[in-house]
Amino acid sequence: MNRDKYVFGLFMDMTGAFDRVWWPGVLHRLHVKGISGEMYKVIKDYLKGGWVQLEEGNWVKGKRVNRGCPQGSVLGPQLWKIVFDELIEMMEGRHGKSIEMIAYADDRTNSRREIEEKANLVIKDLMEWCRMAKMELSKEKTVGMMLKGKLDSGRLPRVFLEERKICIVNEVKYLGILLTRNMGIEKHIQEIADKGRKKMGKYFGLIRKLKIPYKVTMIIYKGVYDSIMTYAVWAWYKIMRKAELRKVNSEQRKVLLAMIKGYRTVSMDATNVIAGVMPMDLEMRRRWLQG
């Protein structure tokens, strides 16, 4: 990961992130990014005139709103990114390479004391930005985890979000990826393997009942099983160990045997050849290389 003795991950959660995006802040960031002219006018017009209304019988109450990204829209996530970029730029400007902003704060240190000092300073800066952007960090959902190095369980880092001590966990699920201490990915592999096998099991019953041809079965396999097994693989393939690479191939074999109606004695390599699909470890590598 890097040469530091310890790496501590802060997994932050914004309370109602999309709902709290402040429109004046969005328009300011558009100016900073150099967006002007007709494009600026279109986005400004798109945001103005928001109105929410609550009705209960004959009682009606309405209010104008000046925040929130329209959910389900193509533009909404882009507006959120433009606002969030300000935080990343601020953190990189203040902390340089001592931390790495991805979607969590990654504090690189050589002692427990350094972890606490850097993590608490990072949170202080995050809170400052949240106040400016009129956002709010969730005290309940924000957690910390050791991504590298071991500390005594009785002497874990003491990191605070305002007056609340942040919970230090042994595993965290972030954007659908289950990470354990020291960047362990084995639980995630088992979780997606179980999910993929169960999903395909449901389809196999329908495939046998309706006598669906193999070509269609292959489309289902690629759309369901491959998608589950390779979800966000570009983010975690590089930290897979040999045992985990063997594991994904072993789990794939179980599904392929059901597809080709093969005996359990059929080897892993033969199963892939008969099924006409790439071994899962190579499929993951292919997608990882594509980025």
FINULUM-181235 format. One record per residue (C-alpha): residue number from 0; x, y, z. Coordinates in Angstrom, 1 decimal, padded with zeros to 4 digits. Example, Ala and Ser with C-alpha at 12.3 -4.5 7.8 and 13.67 -1.06 7.14 Angstrom:
+-----+--------+--------+--------+
:   i :     xx :     yy :     zz :
+-----+--------+--------+--------+
:   0 :  012.3 : -004.5 :  007.8 :
:   1 :  013.7 : -001.1 :  007.1 :
+-----+--------+--------+--------+
***
This chain:
+-----+--------+--------+--------+
:   i :     xx :     yy :     zz :
+-----+--------+--------+--------+
:   0 :  000.0 :  000.0 :  000.0 :
:   1 :  002.8 :  002.4 :  001.0 :
:   2 :  005.9 :  002.5 :  003.3 :
:   3 :  004.2 :  003.9 :  006.4 :
:   4 :  003.8 :  001.6 :  009.4 :
:   5 :  000.1 :  002.4 :  009.8 :
:   6 : -002.7 :  003.5 :  007.4 :
:   7 : -006.0 :  004.5 :  009.0 :
:   8 : -009.2 :  004.8 :  006.9 :
:   9 : -012.0 :  007.2 :  007.8 :
:  10 : -015.2 :  006.3 :  006.1 :
:  11 : -017.4 :  009.4 :  006.1 :
:  12 : -021.1 :  009.5 :  005.4 :
:  13 : -022.9 :  012.7 :  004.5 :
:  14 : -026.4 :  012.9 :  005.9 :
:  15 : -028.9 :  013.1 :  002.9 :
:  16 : -026.0 :  014.1 :  000.6 :
:  17 : -028.1 :  014.6 : -002.5 :
:  18 : -031.0 :  016.3 : -000.6 :
:  19 : -028.7 :  018.8 :  001.1 :
:  20 : -026.7 :  020.2 : -001.9 :
:  21 : -027.1 :  024.0 : -001.6 :
:  22 : -027.9 :  025.6 : -005.0 :
:  23 : -026.0 :  028.9 : -004.4 :
:  24 : -023.0 :  026.8 : -003.6 :
:  25 : -023.4 :  024.8 : -006.9 :
:  26 : -023.6 :  028.1 : -008.9 :
:  27 : -020.5 :  029.4 : -007.2 :
:  28 : -018.6 :  026.2 : -008.0 :
:  29 : -019.7 :  026.4 : -011.6 :
:  30 : -018.1 :  029.9 : -011.8 :
:  31 : -014.9 :  028.5 : -010.2 :
:  32 : -014.8 :  025.7 : -012.8 :
:  33 : -015.2 :  028.3 : -015.6 :
:  34 : -018.7 :  027.4 : -016.6 :
:  35 : -020.4 :  030.4 : -017.9 :
:  36 : -022.6 :  031.7 : -020.8 :
:  37 : -025.6 :  029.7 : -021.9 :
:  38 : -024.6 :  026.5 : -020.1 :
:  39 : -024.5 :  028.4 : -016.8 :
:  40 : -027.9 :  030.0 : -017.5 :
:  41 : -029.5 :  026.6 : -018.4 :
:  42 : -028.3 :  025.1 : -015.1 :
:  43 : -029.3 :  028.1 : -013.1 :
:  44 : -032.8 :  028.0 : -014.6 :
:  45 : -032.9 :  024.2 : -014.0 :
:  46 : -032.3 :  024.7 : -010.3 :
:  47 : -034.6 :  027.7 : -009.7 :
:  48 : -038.3 :  027.5 : -008.8 :
:  49 : -038.1 :  024.4 : -006.5 :
:  50 : -041.3 :  023.9 : -004.5 :
:  51 : -042.4 :  021.2 : -002.0 :
:  52 : -045.9 :  020.8 : -000.9 :
:  53 : -047.6 :  018.7 :  001.8 :
:  54 : -051.3 :  017.9 :  001.7 :
:  55 : -053.4 :  016.4 :  004.4 :
:  56 : -057.1 :  016.5 :  003.7 :
:  57 : -058.1 :  020.1 :  003.1 :
:  58 : -054.9 :  021.3 :  004.7 :
:  59 : -052.1 :  022.3 :  002.3 :
:  60 : -048.6 :  023.7 :  003.2 :
:  61 : -046.0 :  024.6 :  000.6 :
:  62 : -042.4 :  026.0 :  000.7 :
:  63 : -039.8 :  027.1 : -001.8 :
:  64 : -036.6 :  025.1 : -001.7 :
:  65 : -033.0 :  026.1 : -002.5 :
:  66 : -031.2 :  022.8 : -002.1 :
:  67 : -031.1 :  019.2 : -003.3 :
:  68 : -030.0 :  017.5 : -006.5 :
:  69 : -032.9 :  016.2 : -008.6 :
:  70 : -032.6 :  012.4 : -007.9 :
:  71 : -032.8 :  010.0 : -010.8 :
:  72 : -031.5 :  012.7 : -013.2 :
:  73 : -028.4 :  012.6 : -015.3 :
:  74 : -027.3 :  016.1 : -014.1 :
:  75 : -027.9 :  015.5 : -010.4 :
:  76 : -024.8 :  013.4 : -009.7 :
:  77 : -022.6 :  015.7 : -011.7 :
:  78 : -023.7 :  018.7 : -009.6 :
:  79 : -022.9 :  016.8 : -006.5 :
:  80 : -019.4 :  016.0 : -007.9 :
:  81 : -018.8 :  019.7 : -008.7 :
:  82 : -019.6 :  020.6 : -005.1 :
:  83 : -017.6 :  017.7 : -003.5 :
:  84 : -014.5 :  018.6 : -005.6 :
:  85 : -014.1 :  021.7 : -003.5 :
:  86 : -013.6 :  019.5 : -000.4 :
:  87 : -011.0 :  017.3 : -002.2 :
:  88 : -009.1 :  020.4 : -003.4 :
:  89 : -009.2 :  021.9 :  000.1 :
:  90 : -007.9 :  018.7 :  001.8 :
:  91 : -005.1 :  018.2 : -000.8 :
:  92 : -004.1 :  021.8 : -000.4 :
:  93 : -003.9 :  021.6 :  003.4 :
:  94 : -002.6 :  018.1 :  003.9 :
:  95 : -000.7 :  017.3 :  000.7 :
:  96 :  000.4 :  013.7 :  000.4 :
:  97 :  000.1 :  012.9 :  004.1 :
:  98 : -003.5 :  011.8 :  003.4 :
:  99 : -005.3 :  010.5 :  000.3 :
: 100 : -008.8 :  011.6 : -000.6 :
: 101 : -010.7 :  008.9 : -002.5 :
: 102 : -014.2 :  008.7 : -001.0 :
: 103 : -012.6 :  008.3 :  002.4 :
: 104 : -009.8 :  010.0 :  004.2 :
: 105 : -006.7 :  007.7 :  004.2 :
: 106 : -004.3 :  008.8 :  007.0 :
: 107 : -000.7 :  007.5 :  006.6 :
: 108 :  001.2 :  007.5 :  009.8 :
: 109 :  003.9 :  005.8 :  011.9 :
: 110 :  002.3 :  005.8 :  015.3 :
: 111 : -001.0 :  005.7 :  017.1 :
: 112 : -000.5 :  009.3 :  018.2 :
: 113 :  000.0 :  010.4 :  014.6 :
: 114 : -003.2 :  008.6 :  013.6 :
: 115 : -005.2 :  010.5 :  016.2 :
: 116 : -003.7 :  013.8 :  015.4 :
: 117 : -004.1 :  013.5 :  011.6 :
: 118 : -007.6 :  011.9 :  011.8 :
: 119 : -008.9 :  014.6 :  014.2 :
: 120 : -007.4 :  017.4 :  012.1 :
: 121 : -008.9 :  015.9 :  008.9 :
: 122 : -012.3 :  015.7 :  010.6 :
: 123 : -012.0 :  019.3 :  011.8 :
: 124 : -011.4 :  020.4 :  008.2 :
: 125 : -014.3 :  018.2 :  006.9 :
: 126 : -016.6 :  019.9 :  009.4 :
: 127 : -015.4 :  023.3 :  008.3 :
: 128 : -016.2 :  022.5 :  004.7 :
: 129 : -019.6 :  021.0 :  005.7 :
: 130 : -020.5 :  024.3 :  007.4 :
: 131 : -019.6 :  026.3 :  004.3 :
: 132 : -021.4 :  023.9 :  002.0 :
: 133 : -024.4 :  023.6 :  004.3 :
: 134 : -023.8 :  019.8 :  004.5 :
: 135 : -023.8 :  017.5 :  007.5 :
: 136 : -021.7 :  014.5 :  008.4 :
: 137 : -023.6 :  011.5 :  009.9 :
: 138 : -022.1 :  010.8 :  013.4 :
: 139 : -023.7 :  007.4 :  013.4 :
: 140 : -022.5 :  006.1 :  010.1 :
: 141 : -019.0 :  007.6 :  010.1 :
: 142 : -016.5 :  004.9 :  011.2 :
: 143 : -012.7 :  004.3 :  011.2 :
: 144 : -010.7 :  001.1 :  010.4 :
: 145 : -007.1 :  000.1 :  010.3 :
: 146 : -006.1 : -000.4 :  006.6 :
: 147 : -002.5 : -001.3 :  007.4 :
: 148 : -000.7 : -002.3 :  010.6 :
: 149 : -001.9 : -003.7 :  014.0 :
: 150 : -002.7 : -001.9 :  017.2 :
: 151 : -003.6 : -003.4 :  020.6 :
: 152 : -007.4 : -003.7 :  020.8 :
: 153 : -007.3 : -001.9 :  024.1 :
: 154 : -005.4 :  001.0 :  022.6 :
: 155 : -007.3 :  001.8 :  019.4 :
: 156 : -007.1 :  005.4 :  018.0 :
: 157 : -009.4 :  007.9 :  019.7 :
: 158 : -011.0 :  009.9 :  016.9 :
: 159 : -013.9 :  012.3 :  017.5 :
: 160 : -016.6 :  013.8 :  015.3 :
: 161 : -017.5 :  016.9 :  017.4 :
: 162 : -018.2 :  015.4 :  020.8 :
: 163 : -018.9 :  011.8 :  019.6 :
: 164 : -016.1 :  009.2 :  019.5 :
: 165 : -016.0 :  007.5 :  016.1 :
: 166 : -016.5 :  003.7 :  016.2 :
: 167 : -013.3 :  001.8 :  015.2 :
: 168 : -014.6 : -001.3 :  013.3 :
: 169 : -013.0 : -004.5 :  011.9 :
: 170 : -015.0 : -004.5 :  008.7 :
: 171 : -016.9 : -001.9 :  006.7 :
: 172 : -019.1 : -002.1 :  003.6 :
: 173 : -018.5 :  000.9 :  001.4 :
: 174 : -020.3 :  001.3 : -001.9 :
: 175 : -021.1 : -002.4 : -002.1 :
: 176 : -017.5 : -003.5 : -001.3 :
: 177 : -016.9 : -005.3 :  002.0 :
: 178 : -013.5 : -004.6 :  003.4 :
: 179 : -011.9 : -006.1 :  006.6 :
: 180 : -008.9 : -004.9 :  008.6 :
: 181 : -005.7 : -004.5 :  006.7 :
: 182 : -007.5 : -004.3 :  003.4 :
: 183 : -008.8 : -007.9 :  003.6 :
: 184 : -011.1 : -008.8 :  000.7 :
: 185 : -011.9 : -012.5 :  001.5 :
: 186 : -015.3 : -011.7 :  003.1 :
: 187 : -016.3 : -009.7 :  000.1 :
: 188 : -015.3 : -012.6 : -002.2 :
: 189 : -017.4 : -015.0 : -000.2 :
: 190 : -020.4 : -012.6 : -000.2 :
: 191 : -020.4 : -012.0 : -003.9 :
: 192 : -019.9 : -015.7 : -004.6 :
: 193 : -022.9 : -016.7 : -002.5 :
: 194 : -025.0 : -013.9 : -004.0 :
: 195 : -024.1 : -014.9 : -007.6 :
: 196 : -024.7 : -018.6 : -007.0 :
: 197 : -028.1 : -018.0 : -005.4 :
: 198 : -029.1 : -015.7 : -008.1 :
: 199 : -028.2 : -018.2 : -010.8 :
: 200 : -029.8 : -021.0 : -008.9 :
: 201 : -033.2 : -019.2 : -009.3 :
: 202 : -032.6 : -018.8 : -013.0 :
: 203 : -031.6 : -022.5 : -013.4 :
: 204 : -035.0 : -023.7 : -012.3 :
: 205 : -036.7 : -021.5 : -014.9 :
: 206 : -034.2 : -022.5 : -017.6 :
: 207 : -034.9 : -026.2 : -017.0 :
: 208 : -038.6 : -025.7 : -016.8 :
: 209 : -038.8 : -023.6 : -020.0 :
: 210 : -036.0 : -025.5 : -021.8 :
: 211 : -034.2 : -022.3 : -022.5 :
: 212 : -031.4 : -022.7 : -025.1 :
: 213 : -027.8 : -022.5 : -024.0 :
: 214 : -027.1 : -019.3 : -025.9 :
: 215 : -029.8 : -017.5 : -023.8 :
: 216 : -028.4 : -019.2 : -020.7 :
: 217 : -025.0 : -017.7 : -021.5 :
: 218 : -026.6 : -014.2 : -021.8 :
: 219 : -028.1 : -014.6 : -018.4 :
: 220 : -024.8 : -015.9 : -017.0 :
: 221 : -022.9 : -012.9 : -018.3 :
: 222 : -025.6 : -010.4 : -017.3 :
: 223 : -026.1 : -011.8 : -013.8 :
: 224 : -023.2 : -013.8 : -012.5 :
: 225 : -020.4 : -012.0 : -014.2 :
: 226 : -021.8 : -008.6 : -013.2 :
: 227 : -022.1 : -009.7 : -009.5 :
: 228 : -018.6 : -011.2 : -009.4 :
: 229 : -016.9 : -008.3 : -011.1 :
: 230 : -018.7 : -005.4 : -009.5 :
: 231 : -016.2 : -002.5 : -009.0 :
: 232 : -013.4 : -005.0 : -009.5 :
: 233 : -011.1 : -002.2 : -010.7 :
: 234 : -011.1 : -001.0 : -007.0 :
: 235 : -010.1 : -004.3 : -005.3 :
: 236 : -008.6 : -006.8 : -007.9 :
: 237 : -005.1 : -005.6 : -007.1 :
: 238 : -005.3 : -006.6 : -003.4 :
: 239 : -006.5 : -010.1 : -004.1 :
: 240 : -004.2 : -012.9 : -003.0 :
: 241 : -003.6 : -016.3 : -004.7 :
: 242 : -006.0 : -018.0 : -002.3 :
: 243 : -008.8 : -015.6 : -003.3 :
: 244 : -008.0 : -016.0 : -007.0 :
: 245 : -008.4 : -019.7 : -006.6 :
: 246 : -011.6 : -019.1 : -004.6 :
: 247 : -013.4 : -017.2 : -007.4 :
: 248 : -012.5 : -019.9 : -009.9 :
: 249 : -013.8 : -022.6 : -007.6 :
: 250 : -017.0 : -020.7 : -007.0 :
: 251 : -017.4 : -020.1 : -010.7 :
: 252 : -017.0 : -023.9 : -011.4 :
: 253 : -020.1 : -024.7 : -009.2 :
: 254 : -022.2 : -022.4 : -011.4 :
: 255 : -020.8 : -023.6 : -014.7 :
: 256 : -021.3 : -027.3 : -013.8 :
: 257 : -025.0 : -026.5 : -013.4 :
: 258 : -025.0 : -024.7 : -016.7 :
: 259 : -023.4 : -027.6 : -018.7 :
: 260 : -025.1 : -030.3 : -016.6 :
: 261 : -021.7 : -031.8 : -015.8 :
: 262 : -020.5 : -034.3 : -013.2 :
: 263 : -018.6 : -033.1 : -010.2 :
: 264 : -015.6 : -035.0 : -011.4 :
: 265 : -015.2 : -032.7 : -014.4 :
: 266 : -012.0 : -030.6 : -013.8 :
: 267 : -012.1 : -026.8 : -013.5 :
: 268 : -010.2 : -026.2 : -016.7 :
: 269 : -012.5 : -028.6 : -018.6 :
: 270 : -015.6 : -026.9 : -017.2 :
: 271 : -014.5 : -023.5 : -018.5 :
: 272 : -013.7 : -025.0 : -021.9 :
: 273 : -017.0 : -026.8 : -022.2 :
: 274 : -019.0 : -023.8 : -021.0 :
: 275 : -017.1 : -021.5 : -023.3 :
: 276 : -016.2 : -018.9 : -020.7 :
: 277 : -013.0 : -017.4 : -019.3 :
: 278 : -011.8 : -018.4 : -015.8 :
: 279 : -013.1 : -015.9 : -013.3 :
: 280 : -009.7 : -014.7 : -012.2 :
: 281 : -008.8 : -013.9 : -015.8 :
: 282 : -012.2 : -012.2 : -016.4 :
: 283 : -011.6 : -010.0 : -013.3 :
: 284 : -008.1 : -009.2 : -014.5 :
: 285 : -009.4 : -008.3 : -018.0 :
: 286 : -011.9 : -005.9 : -016.5 :
: 287 : -009.4 : -004.4 : -014.1 :
: 288 : -007.0 : -003.7 : -017.0 :
: 289 : -009.8 : -002.0 : -018.9 :
: 290 : -010.3 :  000.2 : -015.8 :
+-----+--------+--------+--------+
***
